[in-house]
Amino acid sequence: MDQIPDEVFEKAAEVFRIMGAPIRLRIIRALCCGEKNVSELLTEIDTTQPNMSQHLNTLYQAGVLGKRREGVQIYYHIANTNVVSVCRAVCEQVEPASFTSV
């Protein structure tokens, strides 16, 4: 069996840490259909604006999300589709219909 460098496991653990918050999984699912701003996300996800912004920033800093500014609005989108695939695979193990509509 080939030796896998420790860095691979460390990076994988970091992805799982980032995905460890249910609200972040909800954000990713909401953005699978296309980019949205904070107000649009707040209509789909029950949380406060500061909490949403904190989680969006975490996902952005991790490279999961990208963003663009249009006037005063910031629109977020999926930047790393591999993370979406991991989320989909895990969620479908728990609830097969959870990501089928995206």
N, CA and C atoms as a LAMMPS dump frame, in Angstrom:
ITEM: TIMESTEP
0
ITEM: NUMBER OF ATOMS
306
ITEM: BOX BOUNDS ff ff ff
-5.0000000000000000e+02 5.0000000000000000e+02
-5.0000000000000000e+02 5.0000000000000000e+02
-5.0000000000000000e+02 5.0000000000000000e+02
ITEM: ATOMS id mol type element x y z
1 1 1 N 0.846 -1.173 0
2 1 2 C 0 0 0
3 1 3 C 0.892 1.237 0
4 2 1 N 0.543 2.227 -0.844
5 2 2 C 1.325 3.461 -0.929
6 2 3 C 1.183 4.277 0.346
7 3 1 N 2.272 4.954 0.685
8 3 2 C 2.272 5.85 1.84
9 3 3 C 1.609 7.17 1.437
10 4 1 N 0.605 7.598 2.178
11 4 2 C -0.064 8.867 1.918
12 4 3 C 0.518 9.907 2.862
13 5 1 N 0.939 11.042 2.315
14 5 2 C 1.537 12.073 3.176
15 5 3 C 0.546 12.576 4.233
16 6 1 N 1.061 12.902 5.403
17 6 2 C 0.23 13.421 6.493
18 6 3 C -0.545 14.667 6.081
19 7 1 N 0.017 15.467 5.168
20 7 2 C -0.647 16.699 4.735
21 7 3 C -2.018 16.415 4.117
22 8 1 N -2.135 15.274 3.444
23 8 2 C -3.417 14.912 2.824
24 8 3 C -4.477 14.737 3.909
25 9 1 N -4.139 14.045 4.964
26 9 2 C -5.089 13.826 6.057
27 9 3 C -5.388 15.122 6.804
28 10 1 N -4.381 15.966 6.952
29 10 2 C -4.589 17.255 7.613
30 10 3 C -5.532 18.139 6.802
31 11 1 N -5.359 18.175 5.488
32 11 2 C -6.245 18.969 4.627
33 11 3 C -7.658 18.401 4.639
34 12 1 N -7.776 17.072 4.606
35 12 2 C -9.1 16.449 4.656
36 12 3 C -9.796 16.76 5.976
37 13 1 N -9.059 16.705 7.071
38 13 2 C -9.64 17.026 8.374
39 13 3 C -10.097 18.477 8.418
40 14 1 N -9.369 19.365 7.774
41 14 2 C -9.757 20.783 7.724
42 14 3 C -11.065 20.953 6.945
43 15 1 N -11.214 20.238 5.844
44 15 2 C -12.471 20.295 5.088
45 15 3 C -13.626 19.809 5.957
46 16 1 N -13.446 18.719 6.657
47 16 2 C -14.503 18.202 7.528
48 16 3 C -14.801 19.167 8.681
49 17 1 N -13.782 19.843 9.186
50 17 2 C -14.004 20.831 10.244
51 17 3 C -14.866 21.976 9.725
52 18 1 N -14.536 22.452 8.554
53 18 2 C -15.298 23.548 7.956
54 18 3 C -16.738 23.115 7.679
55 19 1 N -16.926 21.907 7.246
56 19 2 C -18.259 21.401 6.928
57 19 3 C -19.011 20.909 8.167
58 20 1 N -18.385 21.008 9.329
59 20 2 C -18.965 20.49 10.56
60 20 3 C -20.118 21.297 11.133
61 21 1 N -20.406 22.458 10.589
62 21 2 C -21.509 23.291 11.08
63 21 3 C -22.71 23.112 10.151
64 22 1 N -23.844 22.661 10.678
65 22 2 C -25.022 22.448 9.823
66 22 3 C -25.414 23.667 8.993
67 23 1 N -25.261 24.86 9.531
68 23 2 C -25.633 26.05 8.761
69 23 3 C -24.759 26.186 7.513
70 24 1 N -23.518 25.785 7.589
71 24 2 C -22.635 25.866 6.419
72 24 3 C -23.092 24.902 5.342
73 25 1 N -23.572 23.733 5.748
74 25 2 C -24.122 22.795 4.769
75 25 3 C -25.379 23.367 4.121
76 26 1 N -26.201 24.049 4.91
77 26 2 C -27.399 24.698 4.352
78 26 3 C -27.018 25.795 3.362
79 27 1 N -25.995 26.557 3.695
80 27 2 C -25.533 27.624 2.795
81 27 3 C -25.055 27.024 1.482
82 28 1 N -24.262 25.982 1.563
83 28 2 C -23.76 25.335 0.349
84 28 3 C -24.919 24.817 -0.497
85 29 1 N -25.885 24.179 0.139
86 29 2 C -27.039 23.667 -0.604
87 29 3 C -27.804 24.807 -1.267
88 30 1 N -27.987 25.914 -0.55
89 30 2 C -28.715 27.061 -1.099
90 30 3 C -27.982 27.66 -2.298
91 31 1 N -26.668 27.597 -2.296
92 31 2 C -25.893 28.186 -3.383
93 31 3 C -25.673 27.237 -4.558
94 32 1 N -26.091 25.99 -4.414
95 32 2 C -25.96 25.035 -5.518
96 32 3 C -26.792 25.459 -6.727
97 33 1 N -27.855 26.202 -6.494
98 33 2 C -28.742 26.641 -7.58
99 33 3 C -28.265 27.938 -8.216
100 34 1 N -27.231 28.544 -7.702
101 34 2 C -26.718 29.791 -8.255
102 34 3 C -26.364 30.776 -7.161
103 35 1 N -25.723 31.859 -7.567
104 35 2 C -25.251 32.83 -6.594
105 35 3 C -26.402 33.581 -5.934
106 36 1 N -26.143 33.991 -4.698
107 36 2 C -27.133 34.732 -3.915
108 36 3 C -26.416 35.719 -3.01
109 37 1 N -27.147 36.767 -2.637
110 37 2 C -26.583 37.7 -1.665
111 37 3 C -27.064 37.303 -0.267
112 38 1 N -26.6 38.004 0.748
113 38 2 C -26.921 37.653 2.131
114 38 3 C -28.431 37.704 2.379
115 39 1 N -29.09 38.727 1.866
116 39 2 C -30.542 38.853 2.065
117 39 3 C -31.286 37.657 1.49
118 40 1 N -30.894 37.224 0.299
119 40 2 C -31.531 36.062 -0.323
120 40 3 C -31.287 34.8 0.495
121 41 1 N -30.07 34.64 1.001
122 41 2 C -29.765 33.476 1.826
123 41 3 C -30.563 33.495 3.129
124 42 1 N -30.754 34.687 3.694
125 42 2 C -31.499 34.794 4.951
126 42 3 C -32.974 34.438 4.78
127 43 1 N -33.519 34.544 3.576
128 43 2 C -34.909 34.129 3.352
129 43 3 C -35.03 32.608 3.35
130 44 1 N -33.917 31.917 3.099
131 44 2 C -33.926 30.456 3.047
132 44 3 C -33.412 29.802 4.332
133 45 1 N -32.573 30.518 5.046
134 45 2 C -31.898 29.944 6.221
135 45 3 C -32.202 30.818 7.428
136 46 1 N -32.773 30.207 8.455
137 46 2 C -33.192 30.933 9.653
138 46 3 C -32 31.179 10.581
139 47 1 N -31.434 32.374 10.463
140 47 2 C -30.344 32.79 11.334
141 47 3 C -30.271 34.315 11.289
142 48 1 N -29.378 34.88 12.06
143 48 2 C -29.21 36.329 12.06
144 48 3 C -28.23 36.738 10.958
145 49 1 N -28.286 37.993 10.578
146 49 2 C -27.379 38.496 9.551
147 49 3 C -25.917 38.394 10
148 50 1 N -25.568 38.771 11.244
149 50 2 C -24.165 38.621 11.66
150 50 3 C -23.683 37.167 11.641
151 51 1 N -24.54 36.239 12.06
152 51 2 C -24.173 34.824 12.049
153 51 3 C -23.971 34.335 10.614
154 52 1 N -24.886 34.709 9.722
155 52 2 C -24.76 34.325 8.309
156 52 3 C -23.451 34.854 7.738
157 53 1 N -23.158 36.118 7.999
158 53 2 C -21.938 36.721 7.478
159 53 3 C -20.689 36.017 7.991
160 54 1 N -20.717 35.63 9.258
161 54 2 C -19.562 34.919 9.839
162 54 3 C -19.338 33.587 9.119
163 55 1 N -20.412 32.834 8.888
164 55 2 C -20.274 31.531 8.219
165 55 3 C -19.884 31.695 6.751
166 56 1 N -20.441 32.705 6.09
167 56 2 C -20.05 32.977 4.703
168 56 3 C -18.564 33.313 4.63
169 57 1 N -18.078 34.099 5.572
170 57 2 C -16.665 34.457 5.594
171 57 3 C -15.784 33.23 5.817
172 58 1 N -16.199 32.349 6.707
173 58 2 C -15.432 31.118 6.949
174 58 3 C -15.346 30.288 5.677
175 59 1 N -16.479 30.118 4.993
176 59 2 C -16.502 29.342 3.75
177 59 3 C -15.695 30.027 2.65
178 60 1 N -15.748 31.342 2.613
179 60 2 C -14.974 32.1 1.625
180 60 3 C -13.472 31.958 1.895
181 61 1 N -13.062 32.141 3.154
182 61 2 C -11.646 32.031 3.515
183 61 3 C -11.093 30.637 3.229
184 62 1 N -11.96 29.62 3.33
185 62 2 C -11.536 28.244 3.086
186 62 3 C -11.502 27.909 1.594
187 63 1 N -11.977 28.837 0.753
188 63 2 C -11.974 28.588 -0.683
189 63 3 C -13.18 27.816 -1.188
190 64 1 N -14.144 27.58 -0.301
191 64 2 C -15.358 26.865 -0.7
192 64 3 C -16.25 27.787 -1.525
193 65 1 N -16.35 29.051 -1.103
194 65 2 C -17.178 30.033 -1.8
195 65 3 C -16.32 31.112 -2.445
196 66 1 N -16.881 31.689 -3.496
197 66 2 C -16.319 32.883 -4.108
198 66 3 C -17.337 33.996 -3.928
199 67 1 N -16.933 35.234 -4.194
200 67 2 C -17.879 36.337 -4.069
201 67 3 C -17.549 37.412 -5.08
202 68 1 N -18.587 38.21 -5.384
203 68 2 C -18.405 39.358 -6.26
204 68 3 C -19.293 40.479 -5.746
205 69 1 N -18.838 41.688 -5.972
206 69 2 C -19.589 42.861 -5.521
207 69 3 C -20.352 43.437 -6.699
208 70 1 N -21.604 43.804 -6.423
209 70 2 C -22.43 44.522 -7.391
210 70 3 C -23.097 45.668 -6.631
211 71 1 N -22.556 46.867 -6.796
212 71 2 C -23.033 47.997 -6
213 71 3 C -22.693 47.77 -4.539
214 72 1 N -23.717 47.827 -3.688
215 72 2 C -23.492 47.588 -2.264
216 72 3 C -23.693 46.12 -1.889
217 73 1 N -24.188 45.325 -2.818
218 73 2 C -24.46 43.909 -2.551
219 73 3 C -23.235 43.047 -2.855
220 74 1 N -23.06 42.013 -2.046
221 74 2 C -22.039 41.002 -2.305
222 74 3 C -22.771 39.704 -2.603
223 75 1 N -22.45 39.106 -3.737
224 75 2 C -23.06 37.846 -4.147
225 75 3 C -22.05 36.722 -3.953
226 76 1 N -22.532 35.638 -3.341
227 76 2 C -21.694 34.472 -3.077
228 76 3 C -22.06 33.354 -4.042
229 77 1 N -21.065 32.553 -4.389
230 77 2 C -21.27 31.402 -5.263
231 77 3 C -20.312 30.284 -4.857
232 78 1 N -20.602 29.095 -5.329
233 78 2 C -19.737 27.946 -5.066
234 78 3 C -18.454 28.1 -5.867
235 79 1 N -17.322 28.038 -5.207
236 79 2 C -16.024 28.131 -5.877
237 79 3 C -15.338 26.772 -5.963
238 80 1 N -15.691 25.869 -5.073
239 80 2 C -15.065 24.544 -5.033
240 80 3 C -16.152 23.48 -5.157
241 81 1 N -16.382 23.014 -6.361
242 81 2 C -17.448 22.023 -6.58
243 81 3 C -17.119 20.671 -5.954
244 82 1 N -15.852 20.418 -5.667
245 82 2 C -15.492 19.161 -5.002
246 82 3 C -16.097 19.095 -3.602
247 83 1 N -16.131 20.221 -2.914
248 83 2 C -16.726 20.261 -1.58
249 83 3 C -18.222 19.978 -1.665
250 84 1 N -18.877 20.51 -2.706
251 84 2 C -20.304 20.228 -2.912
252 84 3 C -20.509 18.731 -3.102
253 85 1 N -19.643 18.1 -3.851
254 85 2 C -19.75 16.652 -4.074
255 85 3 C -19.614 15.877 -2.768
256 86 1 N -18.694 16.303 -1.911
257 86 2 C -18.521 15.644 -0.607
258 86 3 C -19.777 15.842 0.242
259 87 1 N -20.283 17.076 0.282
260 87 2 C -21.497 17.357 1.058
261 87 3 C -22.666 16.528 0.55
262 88 1 N -22.819 16.488 -0.762
263 88 2 C -23.906 15.716 -1.363
264 88 3 C -23.79 14.234 -0.986
265 89 1 N -22.591 13.685 -1.093
266 89 2 C -22.394 12.267 -0.785
267 89 3 C -22.732 11.955 0.669
268 90 1 N -22.282 12.8 1.585
269 90 2 C -22.549 12.56 3.008
270 90 3 C -24.033 12.728 3.314
271 91 1 N -24.625 13.831 2.829
272 91 2 C -26.045 14.086 3.106
273 91 3 C -26.938 13.005 2.505
274 92 1 N -26.586 12.496 1.338
275 92 2 C -27.392 11.443 0.719
276 92 3 C -27.292 10.123 1.487
277 93 1 N -26.205 9.925 2.223
278 93 2 C -26.109 8.742 3.075
279 93 3 C -27.076 8.855 4.243
280 94 1 N -27.27 10.074 4.718
281 94 2 C -28.155 10.326 5.851
282 94 3 C -29.613 10.395 5.402
283 95 1 N -29.853 11.116 4.308
284 95 2 C -31.208 11.321 3.767
285 95 3 C -31.098 11.335 2.244
286 96 1 N -31.413 10.226 1.59
287 96 2 C -31.221 10.108 0.152
288 96 3 C -31.794 11.237 -0.7
289 97 1 N -32.859 11.889 -0.278
290 97 2 C -33.47 12.944 -1.087
291 97 3 C -32.932 14.341 -0.771
292 98 1 N -31.946 14.455 0.107
293 98 2 C -31.525 15.762 0.61
294 98 3 C -30.908 16.684 -0.435
295 99 1 N -30.179 16.16 -1.4
296 99 2 C -29.525 17.003 -2.396
297 99 3 C -30.004 16.675 -3.805
298 100 1 N -31.042 15.884 -3.953
299 100 2 C -31.434 15.471 -5.295
300 100 3 C -31.992 16.593 -6.134
301 101 1 N -32.516 17.638 -5.524
302 101 2 C -33.11 18.725 -6.294
303 101 3 C -32.102 19.76 -6.738
304 102 1 N -30.826 19.606 -6.371
305 102 2 C -29.821 20.608 -6.758
306 102 3 C -28.814 20.017 -7.709
